[in-house]
Amino acid sequence: MVALIVGLVFVLFAVYSVLPVEWSLQWGAYVLDFLKGGVPIIALFIGLIAILIGVADIKDRIEAKKEEAEEAAEKAAEKKES
């Protein structure tokens, strides 16, 4: 319950601080400046993470193909023995 109240207080403060009215803090321009500077950096990190996930996926597929080939070779060897 406390977390819900704290969350609501922070959301209300964020909305209050960027409203374009006289009685607000009018931080809207500063928030936009922050977003303009932060979005490219966040995009860079997301791109790097996506590249790392893609490389790991390719490695996993190669490893899975190797395991399948080994299993097929083992089954073929068992058939020859029997």
Backbone bond lengths (Angstrom), bond angles and torsions (degrees), N, CA, C in turn:
res aa  C-N    CA-C-N  psi(-1)  N-CA   C-N-CA  omega(-1)  CA-C   N-CA-C  phi
1 M - - - 1.448 - - 1.527 110.81 -
2 V 1.324 115.86 -39.70 1.457 120.02 179.90 1.529 110.23 -64.53
3 A 1.325 116.51 -41.23 1.458 120.16 179.93 1.528 110.66 -62.58
4 L 1.319 117.11 -37.90 1.459 121.18 178.66 1.526 110.61 -64.00
5 I 1.305 116.88 -44.94 1.469 121.14 179.92 1.528 110.40 -64.77
6 V 1.325 116.74 -44.94 1.465 120.52 179.13 1.529 109.70 -62.08
7 G 1.316 117.18 -42.28 1.454 120.58 178.16 1.519 111.96 -61.04
8 L 1.317 116.94 -44.70 1.463 120.43 178.17 1.518 111.72 -62.76
9 V 1.323 117.25 -40.72 1.465 120.94 178.53 1.529 110.33 -61.54
10 F 1.318 117.57 -44.49 1.461 120.32 -179.76 1.526 111.83 -66.61
11 V 1.318 117.54 -39.80 1.467 120.43 178.36 1.529 109.99 -64.84
12 L 1.314 116.64 -44.73 1.464 119.71 178.85 1.529 111.38 -63.14
13 F 1.323 117.55 -40.04 1.463 120.50 177.21 1.527 110.99 -63.36
14 A 1.331 116.74 -41.51 1.461 120.14 -179.71 1.522 110.43 -63.31
15 V 1.319 117.10 -43.26 1.465 120.30 179.02 1.528 109.80 -66.40
16 Y 1.311 116.94 -43.81 1.475 121.14 179.97 1.528 111.49 -60.75
17 S 1.316 116.89 -39.20 1.458 119.68 -174.02 1.528 113.53 -74.72
18 V 1.313 118.82 -19.16 1.464 120.11 -179.59 1.527 113.55 -107.81
19 L 1.306 118.27 1.33 1.463 120.35 179.42 1.530 110.46 -66.62
20 P 1.328 117.09 138.25 1.474 119.70 -179.90 1.535 112.70 -88.75
21 V 1.325 117.06 54.80 1.467 121.50 177.94 1.523 108.56 -124.98
22 E 1.313 116.77 162.81 1.468 121.44 -174.88 1.524 113.00 -62.75
23 W 1.314 118.58 -37.72 1.455 121.72 -174.62 1.528 113.31 -82.63
24 S 1.330 117.17 4.85 1.464 121.97 -179.83 1.521 110.23 -99.45
25 L 1.326 116.16 169.38 1.469 120.45 176.57 1.525 111.68 -73.07
26 Q 1.321 118.07 -21.68 1.462 125.31 177.48 1.534 111.92 56.91
27 W 1.308 115.86 52.14 1.458 122.00 177.67 1.526 112.19 -91.52
28 G 1.317 117.85 11.56 1.449 121.69 -176.04 1.517 113.73 -56.01
29 A 1.326 116.95 -42.65 1.466 120.56 -179.92 1.527 110.97 -64.73
30 Y 1.319 116.26 -38.94 1.469 119.88 179.69 1.532 111.27 -68.29
31 V 1.321 115.79 -37.05 1.464 120.00 177.87 1.526 109.71 -65.03
32 L 1.317 117.29 -41.98 1.463 120.24 178.01 1.528 111.42 -63.95
33 D 1.335 117.15 -40.46 1.469 120.07 176.65 1.523 110.70 -61.48
34 F 1.312 116.03 -42.60 1.467 120.49 178.62 1.522 110.83 -61.55
35 L 1.336 116.42 -44.12 1.464 120.34 179.92 1.517 111.47 -66.13
36 K 1.325 116.57 -39.17 1.465 119.74 178.49 1.519 111.00 -61.24
37 G 1.315 117.80 -37.31 1.456 120.75 179.12 1.515 113.11 -82.18
38 G 1.314 116.97 -29.50 1.450 120.55 -174.34 1.512 115.17 -87.16
39 V 1.313 117.89 -29.67 1.462 121.10 -176.57 1.528 112.11 -61.71
40 P 1.343 120.09 -44.77 1.467 118.10 178.29 1.529 113.20 -62.86
41 I 1.306 116.89 -35.70 1.470 120.13 179.21 1.522 110.06 -68.64
42 I 1.322 117.22 -42.84 1.463 120.70 177.72 1.527 109.97 -63.88
43 A 1.338 117.06 -40.40 1.462 120.71 177.78 1.524 110.64 -62.02
44 L 1.335 116.88 -39.08 1.461 120.92 177.51 1.524 110.85 -61.18
45 F 1.320 117.03 -47.97 1.464 120.31 179.94 1.525 111.88 -63.50
46 I 1.320 117.56 -41.52 1.457 120.61 178.74 1.527 110.07 -64.23
47 G 1.329 116.78 -40.74 1.454 120.39 177.80 1.519 112.27 -62.96
48 L 1.341 117.11 -43.33 1.466 120.59 178.59 1.526 111.31 -63.48
49 I 1.317 116.57 -41.63 1.462 120.17 178.76 1.529 110.07 -64.40
50 A 1.332 117.24 -40.70 1.466 120.54 178.84 1.521 110.82 -63.72
51 I 1.334 117.46 -39.76 1.461 120.65 177.77 1.522 110.19 -63.31
52 L 1.320 117.06 -45.38 1.468 120.21 179.91 1.528 111.41 -62.69
53 I 1.311 117.16 -40.77 1.464 120.52 177.81 1.522 110.28 -64.84
54 G 1.334 117.29 -40.38 1.463 120.96 178.87 1.519 111.87 -63.59
55 V 1.334 117.46 -42.60 1.467 121.11 178.78 1.527 109.97 -64.34
56 A 1.328 116.76 -43.29 1.464 120.41 178.68 1.529 110.71 -62.44
57 D 1.331 117.12 -38.63 1.462 120.89 178.78 1.526 110.96 -64.65
58 I 1.331 116.65 -42.40 1.467 120.25 178.11 1.524 110.15 -62.72
59 K 1.329 117.41 -42.72 1.465 120.71 178.54 1.530 111.02 -62.47
60 D 1.336 116.41 -40.83 1.469 120.38 179.02 1.527 110.84 -64.02
61 R 1.323 117.87 -40.54 1.468 120.59 179.22 1.527 110.76 -64.76
62 I 1.328 116.97 -41.83 1.463 120.61 178.40 1.522 110.12 -63.04
63 E 1.327 117.07 -43.14 1.464 121.47 179.11 1.524 110.60 -64.21
64 A 1.338 117.42 -39.37 1.465 120.73 179.49 1.525 110.56 -65.35
65 K 1.330 117.23 -39.71 1.464 120.03 178.05 1.526 110.80 -64.46
66 K 1.330 117.01 -39.09 1.469 120.51 177.98 1.521 110.76 -63.36
67 E 1.338 116.33 -43.33 1.457 120.26 179.64 1.529 111.03 -64.33
68 E 1.325 117.07 -40.59 1.466 120.56 178.33 1.523 110.75 -63.63
69 A 1.324 116.33 -40.03 1.464 119.90 178.86 1.525 110.33 -65.74
70 E 1.330 117.08 -39.92 1.464 120.66 178.56 1.524 110.62 -64.93
71 E 1.335 116.71 -42.26 1.465 120.30 179.29 1.524 110.73 -64.33
72 A 1.318 116.70 -39.99 1.465 120.43 179.02 1.527 110.03 -65.58
73 A 1.332 117.15 -38.28 1.466 120.47 178.63 1.524 110.36 -67.77
74 E 1.324 117.82 -38.76 1.463 121.04 178.30 1.528 110.71 -65.62
75 K 1.330 117.53 -41.72 1.464 120.72 178.87 1.523 110.67 -64.76
76 A 1.333 116.05 -39.40 1.468 119.30 178.08 1.515 111.31 -65.31
77 A 1.336 116.48 -37.49 1.468 120.20 178.83 1.526 110.97 -68.56
78 E 1.335 117.27 -36.54 1.466 120.86 178.39 1.529 110.60 -67.24
79 K 1.323 117.47 -37.54 1.460 120.69 179.62 1.524 110.73 -66.56
80 K 1.340 116.18 -36.94 1.459 119.57 179.40 1.518 110.86 -67.71
81 E 1.331 117.18 -35.22 1.463 120.89 -179.05 1.514 111.90 -69.86
82 S 1.281 117.05 -32.74 1.465 119.44 -175.99 1.481 111.73 -92.78
